[in-house]
Amino acid sequence: MALAPAITDIELLKDHPALAALLAWNRAAVEAAKFDRDEMTVWVSAGSIREACSMLRDHKDFPCNFLEDITCVDWYPSEPRFEVVYHLLSMAKKDRVRLKVKLTSGQLTVPSITSVWPSANFPEREVFDLFGIRFEDHPYLRRIMMPEDWEGHPLRKDFPVEGYR
Amino acid sequence: MGNLTLPVIATEPGQDRTMILNMGPQHPSTHGVLRLVLEIDGETVIRVLPDIGYLHTGIEKTCEAKFYQQVVPMTDRIDYLCPMSNNLCYVLAAEKLLGLEIPPKAQWVRVMLNELTRINSHLVWLGTHALDMGAMSVFLYCFREREDILRLFEMVSGQRMMTSYFRIGGLALEPPIGFFERVKKFADRFPTNVDEYENLLTNNPIWKGRTKGVARLTAEDAIALGATGPTLRASGVDFDLRRDMPYTGYENFKFKVPVSQDGDVYARYMCRVQELRESISIVGQALAGMPEGPVKADAPKVVLPDREQMKTQMEALIYHFKIVSEGFTVPAGEVYQSIESPRGEMAYYVVSDGTAKPYRVHMRTPSYFNLQVLPSMIVGRLLADVVAAIGSIDIVLGEIDR
């Protein structure tokens, strides 16, 4: 089974239901898209993630009713440095879509989606704790894994694996 | 919509009607090191704040410093009750990144061992959950069968708990001679054992009194708060990844997905007990239809060669040396692979930058999300029901904290 090359042209992908829904909703908010290894990824602008999630949750053709996961990837030292990754599942369509938000190191805030899915509570706290990304309007943005007085964010690439000694 | 717990601990004067009660982290019925800060008014829980992180070991960070094949033993240690599910989820993600095709026999053995893992995990859950509520003998019965499963694991992988038996590209070894016969013996006997557990609990008036109508969860709350697995299905949402988004050959098996509409502790108990029966039926099907053939993919650059080949063929020796000393590179990309673990949806999000070490490994663990459901279950209920609710969502703190 050879790997098919990733498709990154929005024009070729615009029939995918999730991307079609996002494009019809707000073309300007969609930054890029990728279809690789049978998985759909859409980059949306940081400011519009909450509205994008809320729109997809209530969409009639591709209802992503379930938030599976929120995490983050640090691309240090390149910029934009962080990518916050959201995995949404459509139980009705048995398919999922990955939304991504790019963040530069000067602007580490992204709107919280706890008002769309309360399940975002813990994972957003985890991303805040381990990567140092702030979620606006999160009801209780505090460290969740590390001790309260911990300095630094361990999952960043410039944090040594063995810690500071 | 499920309501978020607003963890405001009332300390202002005039609010001394209520009491703050600390439960855990060292408490036998929190199933690990979960700490709950409970605000109670008499016997009624008003607010609850789960406090986690006591077992955080930074496994995700450690994975970034390992070769792809070295990550497999890390995955066992997240959830010590279902190591095979963790192994499977990770190797499936890595195989998807590589574009590897896995031979049918390896897939069927994986399915069989995963269902045994599910039984193993549910047995520990059932035993400890019943023990929490005062039914001592169920615990002894469950651990009797669990011991049999651990012996099977030891036979096939050399380890009782931290199996690391699945490898990227197939299985570590061919299952030993006589292994399938022993599994067959267990599978033939096990349904009568489930009858025994049910005899003790299902119609037991004390058990029903402690569980029926307790810690209710609606389907809307379950979805909004991210519950998966039996916790979700007991609230009436019919969704199981094995059936709805099949992986590793589950589409070849016939099984029912137990669903209940009640959403209480008893419903979760019934769902899991029926899952025990379905799982053992899948094990039986896997044994009956076990295909012949290799248990490793034909990918010499990724899969370690057999010992015999390594000692006799130059090429195999070179590949062996290279895989062990410098790993194998994985094409750049990212995958999100999810499976139905005993507790719900477990997923690995693996990002590759084209080198021999994963750039990022993230685990979406079911307990982490199922724990978020807890406050909406127990707020307004009696303090004694907190223990029943914690037991019923079947959390493992190792995979919550990672």
HADDOCK unambig.tbl for C-alpha pairs under 7 A between the chains (distance, minus, plus):
assign (segid A and resid 1 and name CA) (segid B and resid 99 and name CA) 5.85 0.50 0.50
assign (segid A and resid 1 and name CA) (segid B and resid 100 and name CA) 6.25 0.50 0.50
assign (segid A and resid 1 and name CA) (segid B and resid 101 and name CA) 6.12 0.50 0.50
assign (segid A and resid 2 and name CA) (segid B and resid 99 and name CA) 6.05 0.50 0.50
assign (segid A and resid 3 and name CA) (segid B and resid 99 and name CA) 5.57 0.50 0.50
assign (segid A and resid 66 and name CA) (segid B and resid 223 and name CA) 6.19 0.50 0.50
assign (segid A and resid 66 and name CA) (segid B and resid 226 and name CA) 6.96 0.50 0.50
assign (segid A and resid 67 and name CA) (segid B and resid 226 and name CA) 6.58 0.50 0.50
assign (segid A and resid 68 and name CA) (segid B and resid 226 and name CA) 6.90 0.50 0.50
assign (segid A and resid 69 and name CA) (segid B and resid 364 and name CA) 6.32 0.50 0.50
assign (segid A and resid 73 and name CA) (segid B and resid 360 and name CA) 6.88 0.50 0.50
assign (segid A and resid 94 and name CA) (segid B and resid 244 and name CA) 6.53 0.50 0.50
assign (segid A and resid 94 and name CA) (segid B and resid 245 and name CA) 6.54 0.50 0.50
assign (segid A and resid 117 and name CA) (segid B and resid 224 and name CA) 5.34 0.50 0.50
assign (segid A and resid 117 and name CA) (segid B and resid 225 and name CA) 6.78 0.50 0.50
assign (segid A and resid 118 and name CA) (segid B and resid 2 and name CA) 6.59 0.50 0.50
assign (segid A and resid 118 and name CA) (segid B and resid 4 and name CA) 6.13 0.50 0.50
assign (segid A and resid 118 and name CA) (segid B and resid 224 and name CA) 5.94 0.50 0.50
assign (segid A and resid 118 and name CA) (segid B and resid 225 and name CA) 5.45 0.50 0.50
assign (segid A and resid 119 and name CA) (segid B and resid 224 and name CA) 6.07 0.50 0.50
assign (segid A and resid 119 and name CA) (segid B and resid 225 and name CA) 4.09 0.50 0.50
assign (segid A and resid 119 and name CA) (segid B and resid 226 and name CA) 5.12 0.50 0.50
assign (segid A and resid 119 and name CA) (segid B and resid 369 and name CA) 6.91 0.50 0.50
assign (segid A and resid 119 and name CA) (segid B and resid 372 and name CA) 6.92 0.50 0.50
assign (segid A and resid 144 and name CA) (segid B and resid 52 and name CA) 6.55 0.50 0.50
assign (segid A and resid 144 and name CA) (segid B and resid 53 and name CA) 6.18 0.50 0.50
assign (segid A and resid 145 and name CA) (segid B and resid 52 and name CA) 6.66 0.50 0.50
assign (segid A and resid 145 and name CA) (segid B and resid 53 and name CA) 4.15 0.50 0.50
assign (segid A and resid 145 and name CA) (segid B and resid 56 and name CA) 6.10 0.50 0.50
assign (segid A and resid 145 and name CA) (segid B and resid 401 and name CA) 6.64 0.50 0.50
assign (segid A and resid 146 and name CA) (segid B and resid 53 and name CA) 6.50 0.50 0.50
assign (segid A and resid 155 and name CA) (segid B and resid 61 and name CA) 5.97 0.50 0.50
assign (segid A and resid 161 and name CA) (segid B and resid 61 and name CA) 6.57 0.50 0.50
assign (segid A and resid 161 and name CA) (segid B and resid 62 and name CA) 6.68 0.50 0.50
